[in-house]
């Protein structure tokens, strides 16, 4: 198993490019979103451009949130390892 540090160094780690979840909850929610979009467009076909702009803005917002979540998760993981290693060092 290759070191995660080497994967980061060589640029082989791309968590943001991982495939979307395939859980039942995700699929159900995705279908719900598509149904709502279809309902909106069936009621007012002229809002297609506005709806596309809205979806694009939500996508950008989601990317910022995912980035912040990733950074925070990484920080928590690093802080946890520091604490674990400090406790091990103190016990020796």
C-alpha positions in Angstrom: 0.0 0.0 0.0 1.4 3.3 -1.1 2.0 6.0 1.5 -0.7 8.8 1.5 2.1 11.3 1.9 3.6 10.1 -1.4 0.2 10.2 -3.0 -0.1 13.8 -1.9 3.4 14.7 -3.0 3.1 13.1 -6.5 -0.4 14.5 -7.0 -2.1 11.1 -7.1 -4.7 12.0 -4.5 -7.8 13.8 -5.9 -10.7 13.4 -3.4 -12.8 16.0 -5.2 -12.8 13.8 -8.3 -14.2 10.8 -6.5 -17.5 9.5 -8.0 -20.7 10.6 -6.5 -22.3 8.4 -3.9 -24.4 5.5 -5.0 -26.3 5.1 -1.8 -30.1 4.7 -1.9 -30.6 8.0 0.0 -28.4 9.9 -2.6 -30.2 8.3 -5.5 -33.6 9.0 -4.0 -32.7 12.7 -3.3 -31.3 13.1 -6.8 -34.5 11.8 -8.4 -36.5 14.2 -6.2 -34.4 17.1 -7.4 -35.0 16.1 -11.0 -38.7 15.8 -10.4 -38.9 19.2 -8.9 -36.9 20.7 -11.8 -39.4 19.1 -14.2 -42.3 20.5 -12.3 -40.9 24.0 -12.4 -40.2 23.8 -16.1 -43.6 22.4 -16.8 -45.3 25.3 -15.0 -43.1 28.0 -16.6 -40.9 26.9 -19.5 -39.6 30.5 -19.8 -37.6 30.1 -16.6 -35.3 27.5 -18.0 -32.4 30.0 -18.3 -33.0 31.3 -14.8 -33.2 27.8 -13.3 -29.9 26.9 -15.1 -28.2 30.0 -13.5 -29.6 29.0 -10.1 -28.3 25.5 -10.4 -24.8 26.8 -11.5 -24.7 29.1 -8.5 -25.7 26.2 -6.2 -23.0 24.1 -7.7 -20.3 26.7 -7.0 -21.6 27.1 -3.5 -21.4 23.4 -3.0 -17.8 23.3 -4.2 -16.8 26.0 -1.6 -18.6 24.0 1.1 -16.9 20.7 0.1 -13.5 22.4 0.1 -14.1 23.9 3.6 -15.3 20.5 4.9 -12.3 18.7 3.4 -9.9 21.2 5.0 -11.6 21.0 8.3 -11.6 17.2 8.3 -8.0 17.2 7.4 -7.2 19.6 10.3 -9.2 17.5 12.7 -7.4 14.3 11.5 -4.0 16.0 11.9 -4.9 17.4 15.4 -6.0 13.9 16.4 -2.8 12.3 15.3 -0.8 15.0 17.1 -2.7 14.3 20.3 -2.4 10.5 19.9 1.4 10.8 19.3 1.8 13.2 22.2 0.0 10.8 24.5 2.1 7.9 23.4 5.3 10.0 23.9 4.2 10.9 27.4 3.5 7.3 28.3 7.0 6.1 27.3 
